[in-house]
């Protein structure tokens, strides 16, 4: 075991506030700096102004004043060290390292700044050298808490969770009231899957220092993760009140606005970021997304190029790059992008659908179907994937497979995101679980395989065991809910979902809660859950769909119409259920012509759907002049879903109308 690790494990005692920090920001110097320079009058005046800006949270203005101080007295070590700390706050590791090198060259002892030097190297991604600095045996005691905190970061980024945990524990022991430390602990816990622990850590950071911008930003990110987009905005806005020019906060604020669909506001903030940092890749990416959504793919490409490849390993960026290539007809390039995305996120259904679509357009229909096969291999697959797979097999000449998948698509049975079937044999999964019973990545596929086989009792026992071992992980509770719902035990499912919701009120949690409540007949409560989720996530397509369907059920036609028209504007007219819902809403409002137009589009998209046939037929029946066409559609709906009493009632009404009109085919 390296000596540094032994030293880390054997650190003892409590620390005081960093002496160096106090010296730098309260004008106190020490022997090393006095040997070089004590700062002339102009330099000290600039230094004091920098101190005032920093204490007010304006680190950018502090940086400028320190530049002035250094210009007035280049050999003043205290100014160099202060500037290094400011640059670290601004995540400029290269600049900070340069200032530290200069301070050491002027005579400042290297061990006294190893903690800062390690931080600068960590920001540059030089983790090996950062670790060497932070684990050196000559770091003064007053800086060991700082060094332990940054070592925790280095270990976290290196994937050394045990070392990271020990380092952060050591930092907490030495300096438990350091807000920046609790922010780092929060990020580590989140990466480790301990979502509840991450939330508790960032709450502690905000409690310790309500004006800490990093803590406020991280709390905003956690609230966004926990509850949704809208809930995060006040935290970002609070941070921006302290420092309106903080680029990381501005960037997260812009991204959140964009995800909410508030594109104009997002664009304003993104442009603000670029005015402060002309090479900010995320700001250019957000503008590229906005251009792509508007159909301006040439502009989207130009803006994407301005990221200069710095985000090319980010899945969301790869997705948009693929979309741009697909939209411009560069299907082979789009295939390359989407294949890469699928390799990074093998369970991402959207990535699979996009890859399959690009393969289909490139003329490789059978490969497109093979990409979708894991999705459509079991019950509960999404209708779009089934429809796309059916069209692909149709193009490949396999009419039997195509018909089966298209018929399943017509049933509109939407699956959950846990519905992906594992390809690993159950016996092999069981053997892996016996060797690693505490590894969730191994246990979860085993539970899914048990449930898929119909052994719900064994799946439930394993899920409960995982839940007890991981009470702070939302997905552990979600898995118990899934298995319980498969058993028909909605009460237990709801109890697990409530626990998951307290940690993270995500879209999967919301959808399951709505499903479980509706299965128990609690329609009002399911509507309340939907409304709460939409309050925080007003752009959620899945939630808006459910809300529209709920209003259709209660015959709130105009509210349903507004929601569905909003969805049509966002996702286009090729969603059969959205268009069929509009047909129903317009029929209810007595706007028959619009109902028929919407119904005809839905029928064109999915003519084999009993839902579409029924609602289009009802719209034609309401017209009064096309009763025979209406009856034909309603007969088709009944033939496709013979057990649906609502469809039978509609057909009886159409046939009675035909008889009254003397139609010889009505009987």
Secondary structure, 3 states (H helix, E strand, C coil): CCHHHHHHHHCCCCCCCCHHHHHHHCCCCCHHHHHHCCCCHHHHHHHHHHHHHHHCCCHHHHHHHHHHHHHHCCCCHHHHHHHHHHHHHCCCHHHHHHHHHHHHHCCCCHHHHHHHHHHHHHHCCCHHHHHHHHCCCCCCHHHHHHHHHHHHHHHHHHCCHHHHHHHHHHHHHHCCCCHHHHHHHHHHHHHCCCHHHHHHHHHHHHHHCCCCHHHHHHHHHHHHHHCCHHHHHHHHHHHHHHCCCCHHHHHHHHHHHHHCCCHHHHHHHHHHHHHHCCCCHHHHHHHHHHHHHCCCHHHHHHHHHCCCCCCCCCHHHHHHHHHHHHHCCCHHHHHHHHHHHHHHCCCCHHHHHHHHHHHHHCCCHHHHHHHHHHHHCCCCCCHHHHHHHHHHHHHCCCHHHHHHHHHHHHCCCCCCCCCCCCCCCHHHHHHHHHHCCCCHHHHHHHHHHHHHHCCHHHHHHHHHHHHHHCCCCHHHHHHHHHHHHHCCCHHHHHHHHHHHHHHCCCHHHHHHHHHHHHHCCCHHHHHHHHHHHHHHCCCCHHHHHHHHHHHHHCCCHHHHHHHHHHHHHHHCCCCHHHHHHHHHHHHHCCCHHHHHHHHHHHHHHCCCCHHHHHHHHHHHHHHCCCHHHHHHHHHHHHHHCCCCHHHHHHHHHHHHHHHHCCCCCCC
